[in-house]
Amino acid sequence: MPASLGPLRFEPFLRPMVWGGRDLETQLHKRLPAPESYGESWEVSDHALHHSVVAEGPRRGTTLRRLMEDERDALLGPAAARFTTFPWLIKFLDACDWLSVQVHPDAGAVKTLWPGEGSKTEAWYVVAAQPSSRIYAGLAPGIGPEQLRRAVAAGRVAECLHSFVPQPGDCVFLPAGTVHAVGGGVLFAEIQETSDATFRLFDWNRVDAAGKSRKLHIDEAFAAIHWDRGPVEPKRVSAGAAVPAGEGPRFPLVHCDEFLLDYVQAEAAINLGGGGAMQTLIVLEGHGRWESGAALTPGQVWVLPVSLPPTRCELALTLRGLMATLPS
């Protein structure tokens, strides 16, 4: 049995984005340098663009890359043989403005379209949303390559996509190959495969102060799209609602080959870890304290290694969050 690793929290990696805002600070308590607009806070990353650093505890200052190199069995358990890179990249995003209309490649397409990167299936959980916001997810019925190509040329791609007004508690599953976009004031958590492979199909005719637009990847996007991927509807957990009767402390949101994602809610205390699989807790609401004394607060993400025995977390306020589990 490998030596136990405690619950692991990493330093956030903040990324300025043209579509970002300041809600990562005002709603999730991330310390943002002024005055830029920030779109992403990478909470757990083993991607080459950034290797997360442990924020506290005995492993403080250690990178996730080093943990994967030296303590992979303790971290991932039976899944260690399948992954040389930590399997997930977990973020919070502030889509104050509009993200580009984009698509991510699957495992087959990425080999030719972006060698060296990985496939990118992801899921979003809406933390907050403005009434004017919108999520685009999947092609509208009847849309194929010819119709979408004409829409790209005319700058009217949104008309070819299914969309809805998001609400807090919405979970949107976006398998690789699904066309999607979001904006107008949406704060959300994202769990995805470890990849930064993104092909921009349309960027809302946006230009910078110099009149320059961001690069598009139209041919690559068309090659990556799954044309049978029609409208995607959210799975909804009403904000503040109790977990449905019979589900215990969890409510299933997404169960796919890449991750199992559940909504969790607990009162007073909860035992976490020790389930035989690596898990990650994304804290949305509530305050508590681990047995080690480390505080648990909204906006944190905790990795619970396989080697972690059942660990009690005392709660001062009701915990609401997301629990991701690595499938065996």
N, C-alpha and C positions, 0 to 999 in steps of 0.2 A: 504494500500500500504506500503510495507516495506521500511525502510530508504534506500536512494540511496548509492550505492557503486560506487566509481569512477573507471576509468580504472586501472587495477591491473597488475603490473609487479613484477616478483619474482626473487630472487637471483639464478643464475645458479648453479646447482649441477654437478660438473665435475667428470667423472669416467674414470680412467686409464683402458685401454684395450689392450690386446696383439695385436689386429689388428688395433689399433688407430695410429694417427700421430699428427701433429701440426696445421692442417688446421682450427681447431676451433678458433685458435688464429690469424693466418695469414689472414683468409678470413672472419671470423665472429666476430673478436675483443674480444674473450673470453680471460681472463687473465689466462694462463696456468702455473702452477708451472713447473720449469725446473727440470730435463730434460726428464721426462716421456712422453710416448705416450698416448694421451687421445682419447678415442673413442666416448664418449657420453657427452652431456651437457643436463641434465634434466632441462627444462625450467618451466614446470608446472607439479607438481606431488603431489598426495595425497596418494601415495603408501606407505606401511609400511616401505619400505627401505629408503624412504626420503619424508618428508613433506616440500614442498616449503615454503619459507619465503618471505613476501612482501618486496620489495627492496626500495620503496620510497612512499611518500605521507602520508596521515593521518593514514593508517593501517600499516605503516612500522614496521617490526619486528613481525607481526602477521603471524602465519602459515596458510596455506590453510586448514589444519585439523581444526583449530579453527574457521575459517570462515564457514566451512561446518557444524560445530556443532552449531554455534551461529547465523549465518546469511545466512542459506541455502536458504530461500525463496527469499531474496534479490539477491542472487547469481544465482540461477537456476530457480526461478519463478515456473511455472506450473510443471516443471520436478522435483522439489524438493522432491516430494513424492516417486519418483522412485529410488533415489540415496542416499545412506548414505555415499558413497565415491565419490569424484569428478570423473566424468565419463571418463575423458581423462588423458593420460600421454603424454606430448608433449616434443620432444627432437630434438636436432641436432646431427647427427652422422658423424664421419670421418672414413670411411672404407678405410684407407690407405692400409692395408693388407686385408686378406679375413676373413669375418665373417664365422662361421660354417654354413654348410648346416643344416637348422633347420625347425621346424614346431611348430606352436602354437595351443593349443587346443581350441575348440569351447565351448559353454556354457554347452553342455551335457557331453563332454569328460572330461572337467576339474574337474567335480565333483568326478570322480573316479581316474583320473590320478594325480591330484594335488589339493586335498581338501584344501579349504581356499583361493585359488587363483581365479582369474577371467579369463574369455575367452579373447582372444587377436586378434581382427581384427584390421588391421592397413593400413595406406597408406603412401607412400614415395613421396617426391617431390625433384628431383635432382637439387641441387644448382650449383654444379661443378662436372666435371668428366674428368679423364685422358683418353687418347686414348686407353690405355691398360686395362681399367676397364671393368667390366662386371656385369650384374645383371642376376641372375637365378631366374625364377619365374614360378612355376607350373611344372607339370610332362610333359615330352615329349609324343607325341601320342603313344598309345600302351603300355605304362608302367603301370604295375600293381605290386602287392606285390611280386610276385615271381621274376620278373626281377629286382626290386629294391633291394630285399634281396641279390641276387647274386652280384649286383654292390657294395653293402655295404661291403660284404666279400672280394671283390677284390680291394677295395679302389678306385672305379671308378664311384662314385655316379653322378658326374657332367654330365656324358654321358647320364643319364636318365632324365635330366632336360632341359626345354626350357630356352634359354638365349638370351640376346641381349646386344649390346654396348649402354650404357646410354648416354644421352645428357642432358645438362642443360634445364630445362623445362619439363622433363619427370615426369609424375605422375604414380605411380604403386600402384594399389589397391590389397591388400593381405588379403582376408578374412581368418579367422581362419581355419586351416586345409590345407593351401597352403604351399607346400615345397618351400623354397626360400634361397637365399644367395646373397651376394654382396661383391665386393672388387676390389682391383687394383687401388684405388684412386677415391672414390666417396664421395662427401660431400652432405648430404641430410637432409631435415627436415622430421620428422615423427610425425604423430598423430595416437594414438592407444588407445584402451580401457585400463583402469588402471589395468595392470597385468604385472607380470614378468615371466609368465609361458612359458618357452622355452625348447624344447626338441632337443638336438643336435643329428643329424643323421650321420654327417661326419664332421671332422675337418681338412681336407686336409692333413692328416698324419703328423700334426704339433706336435712338442715336444718342451719342454722348455729346459733351459740350463742344467738341470739335466737329460734330456732324458725322461721326463714324459709327457704324453699326457693328454689333458683335458678329463673329463668324458663325455661319450656318453650316450644317452638315447634311444637306438634303439627300444626296444619293445614299450616304451611309444610313440615315434614318429610314429611308424607304426599304433598304435591305434588311434592317433590323425589325421592322414592324411585323407583328403577327396580324395578318389581315382578317382573320376570323375573330379577333378580340373586339367584341362589340361593347355596348354600354356597361360600365362598371358602377354598381350602386354601393353605397356605404352600408356597413353593418353598424347599427347604432346602439350605444349604451347611453341612456339618458343621464345628463350631468347630475351628479349627486345621488343617483338612484342606488338602491340596494342591489346586490347581486341577485339575479333571479332565483326563486325558490328551487331547491333541488340541485343547484350548481355548486353548493358549498361556497368557499371563499373565492372562486374563480368563475369567469364567464368567458367561454372560448370566442376568440375573434378571428384568428387566422391559423389554420393548421396546414402547412405546406412542407415540402421536402427540406426547405432551407431553415425554417424556424416554426415553433409553435408559439403563438402570441395570445395571451389571456389577459383580460381585465381582472384586477384583484382588488379586494376591499377587506379591511380588517379593523376591528375595534380592540382597544386595550393592549393586545399583544398578539404576536404572530411568530411562529417558528418557520424559518426559511433555510434553504439549503438541505443537503443530505438526501436529495432525491435520486441520486445516481446519474444525473445529467447536469452539464453546465447550464446555469441560468443567469439571467440579467434582470434586475428590478429597476424599472423606470418610475421614479416617484413623481406623481402629479399633484397630490395634496397630502397633508398630514405632517406630523412631526413625531419623532421617536428617537430611540437610542439603542444601538447594538450592545450586546454583552460586553464588548471591548470598551465601551464608553463613547464610541464615535457617534456623532449626531446624524440623524436621518431627516432631511428637509426637502421641500418641493424643488424640483429642478435637478435633483441628483440622479445619477445612474450608478448602480452597484452591480459588479460582476460577482456571481456566487460560484466559485470553482467546484468541480466535482468532489474534490477532497474535503470540502467544508462540511463538517458534521452539522446536524440540525442546530440552528443558532437562533436564539430568542431575540426578538426586537420588541422592546416595550414602547408603547405608543401613547403619546400625550394627546394627540388629535387623530381622528379617523384617517387611516391610510387608504388612499386610492391611487392606483398606479397600474402599470403594465408589467407582466412577467413573461419574458421570452425564454424558451427552453430549446436546447439544441437536440434535434431528433437523433435517436440512436442509429 
